[in-house]
């Protein structure tokens, strides 16, 4: 189970950009300690926030993590959650 403090961070409505950057940068580390289901429920929210935020540095970092992340989550989630946000960036 994910530590409660990290869960609160993942589900916070507002998150400092620096915190989001650090969590995204260490995505692989978090993936080692949580299962695919827990990763999808908690960390996918942060990935989506970073893809939507409009800050190019965060968006680029999130885009570099997408190939790693899609190995952990199911296809429907990629199709419904991640892909539309990537397409919004490309517009």
N, C-alpha and C positions, 0 to 999 in steps of 0.2 A: 504494500500500500504506500502511496505517495505521502510524503510528510505533509502535515496539515498546513504549514506555512507556505510551502510551494503550491499547494492547492489554492490557497487564498490568493497568492500572487497570480496564478493562472486565471482565476475567475474574477479578478478585480475589474471594475468598470473603467477605471482610469489607471494607467500604468505609466510611470516615467519611461521615456524613450531609452534611457541608458540601461534600465533594468531589463527591458524587452530585448535590447541588443545583447546583453550578457547571456540571457536565457537562450536566445536563438543561437548564439555562437557556440553554446555548449549542448546543443540538441543531441548529439551522438552520446554524450555522457548520460543524459537523462534517459535516453532510449535503452541504455544498458541496464538501468535499475528499475524500469517499469515495463509492464507488459503492453502488448499492442493495444488492447482495449482501454487500458488506463491512459496510455499516451494519446489515443484518439479522443478520449473524453476531456482531458485536461490541456495538453499542449497544443492540440490542433486549434484551440481558441486563440492562442498567442500567435500562431502562424497566420491565421486569418486576420487578426488585428494588424500584424506587421505588413501584410500584403495590401491592406486597405488604408493604412495610415497616411500615405502621401509623402512620407519621408524617404527619399531615394536610397539612402544608405541602408535603412531597415528593409525596404522592399528588395533591394539587391541581395542582402544577406538571406532573407527568406527564400528568394528564388534559388539561391545556391543550395539551400537545404531541402528543397522540394524533392529532388531525386532520391535522397536518403529517406525522407519521410514517407514517400509513397510506397516504399517497401514494407512499411509497418501497418498501413491502414488499408481498408478494403476499397475496391474499385469504385463503388457507388459514392463513397465519401469523397474520393478524389474528383469524381465527375460532378458532384453537386456542390462541393464546398471549395476545393482548391482551384480547379480549372476556371470557373467563372471569375475568380479574383485575379488570376493571372491574365485572363483576357481583358479585364478592366485596366490593368496596368499597360497593356499593349495598345490601348486605344489612343 
